[in-house]
C-alpha cells in the first residue's frame, strides 16, 4: 500500500508533487518510514521555521527535501559520508556529503592536498596545459620569496619556479603597495605587520602547501610607475597561466576580510535523530556556473570584478575561499568540501560549463562564438577605471591571438571577423549614468559603459565589403589601445527616415493570401523596410530608451542575416562625426519588412501547426510565403546601391 503523502515505496522523483506538514505528520503516525524521516529532517535542519508557516513539503530523490513556507523556499540535504543506498527509506541513494565547518587551513589542508594530488597525478587535461609552457616566459619579473620565515621581494630570478598568484578585491582600505619609494626596502624584507589579513592568509596557505613563491599584484608591480605597470599588465596572461595555483579570496570585498571564515550555523550538518550516520543541513549555496547566477548574488564579491575575469580564465588551478566552504576548480574538475558543488569537465576544453572556463586552443570556426561570449560575460563586470577596459581583458586577447596567427586584434574585436564583429549591441539598455568612452573607436564595444552581447549567429550580406582597416596599436596590440582606428566599408546606406517601425501583420491579411503563391517578389521595395528593434549605444537625452526614427538622423548600414532565422536582418546606425569625414556608430538596428511575420507571430504559427491539424495547409502556405519574402528581402538588401563609408 502506497503512502498518500509521499507515494512510498515509489522513488520520490516528482518535484511537482508535495504534501502539507499535517499530511506528512499523519502519514508518519501511520508508520510511513519516509514521512517519518522527512519530518525529522525538517525539525533538525529547519528548526527556525514555525510549523504553521510551512505551506508545502516535497521529498525528492537522493535525500533532498524542498520546503515552501511563508518566508520563501529552502532545500534541505540529507546525506552520509559514504553515499550508500538506503532501501528502508525508499530513497535510491543518499547524497555523498562531507562536513565543512570552517575554511581555516588547518581544517581544510588535507582535503586541499588531496585535490592537488588528484589534479597533478590523474588529470591528463591539466598535465597537458602545464607542459605547454611558453619558451619565452620564465617567471614573473618579481615574486615574493616566502623562504626562511621572511617575506622578500625578489626581482629577475631568471629560472622557472613553482609559484602561486593571489586573486583579491582591493576594496576601499589602504593596502600595502610597492612603489618607487618602497621597492628598495621590500627587497630586504616586507614588514609582515603591514600586510592585510588577506595577504597574510595567502602567505600561510602557500607555506602550508610547500609553495615558496607568491605573486600579488600590489606588491609585484610598481604601482606609481606607468612604465612598469604597462609592462607587467602585458605579461598578465603568462603570469596567471603559468602559475601552479591561484588563491582566490572569493568571499572578501577587501583585504581586511581575509580568506578564511566559519561556516554559517544553518549550513552545519546535524545528525538526524534515530538514524545512524545520516545527517541533514540546509542545501549549501551553489557555486555560480554562469555569469547570470552572479547578478543578484553578493556572496562572491571577487567574481564581480572585471580584472578577476581573466585571472579565473587563465589560471590552471583556482582555490576559492568562500563563505561556507573551499572550492577547487581546475581544467578537468570542480571539487568542494561539502561535495554539493562537485562536477567534472572534458579534459581541459575551453569554456567548460563552469563560470570563467579556461582559455585554450579552439577550433577556428568556433573562435568568434567564444570571443563573443567572453565579451558578453566580461562586459557586465565592475571596473574601477574605465581606461582599463581592454587592458583587463588583454591576457585573454593575447591567448586568443595565438590561436589566430593571421588575424589582428582591433580594440576588442577581430579583423578577420568583420563586418560581423560590428554587430554587438548594448544589453539590456545603455547605462544612463555612463556616457561613451572617447578613448576607444565608436565601432568597438569597449566604447560603451554597459554590458554588450551578440544576438544569434549571423552571416554577412554579400553587398558588404571591408575595403580598408587603418589601425595603429598604442603599445602591444593585445592591450587594446590605439592611436588610429578607421574601418572603411563598402555597403548599402539606408536613411533613417526611410525606415518605419514594424507592426504585426494581421491574421486576416495572411488568411486572404494563404492560398496564393508569391510571384511578385520584384515588388518588394526599400520603402517597405522597417525597424523591428533599435538599441542605442548610449543614453539619448539622458534616457536609456529611444524612439525611431532618431532625431540624430544618419544612416542604417545593413550588415547581416540571421543563419538560424532567415526572417531576421540587422545592421548598425551611424551618424556623421562633427569635424570629421567619418561616421560614428550610435546603435544596433533590427531590420524587417512589412511582408514578413514578426518573431512572435512565427512562434504562434509553429504552435498552430503542432496543435491544430485542420490549419496545417494554411500554416504551411504562410511559412512558404514568409520564406519567399525573406529571400526577396535579402535579395533587395544585397542589390541596393553601395557606397564607401568610413567608421571612426
Secondary structure, DSSP 8 states (H G I E B T S, - for coil): ---TTT-TTS----TT--B-HHHHHHHHHTT-HHHHHHHHHHHHH-TTS-GGGEEEEEE-GGGEEEEEETTEEEEEEEEESS---BGGGTBS--EE-----B--HHHHHHHHHHHHHHHHHH-HHHHHHHH---TT--S-SEEEE-GGG--EEEE---S----EEEE----SS------TTTHHHHTT---GGGS-HHHHHHHHHHHHHT--EEE-HHHHS-TT-HHHHHHHHHTHHHHHHTSSEEEE-TT-SSGGG-S--B--GGGS-EE-TTSTT-EEEE------SSGGGGTT--S-GGGGBHHHHHHHHH-SEEEEE-SS-EEEEESSEEEESSSTT-EE-STT-SS-SSTT-------HHHHHHHHHHHHHHHHTSB-S-GGGTTGGGHHHHHHHHHH-TT--EETTEEGGGTTGGGG-EESSS--TT----TTS-TTSGGGSSS-EE--S-EEE-TT-EEEEEEEEESSSGGG--EEEEEEEEEEE-EEGGG-EE-----HHHHHHHTTS----GGG--GGGEEEEEEEESS-BTTBS---SS-TT--EEEEEEEESS-TT-EEEEEEEE-TTSSSEEEEEEEEEEETTS--HHHHHHHHHHHHH-GGGHHHHHHHHHHHHHHHHHHHHHHHHS-EEEEEE-
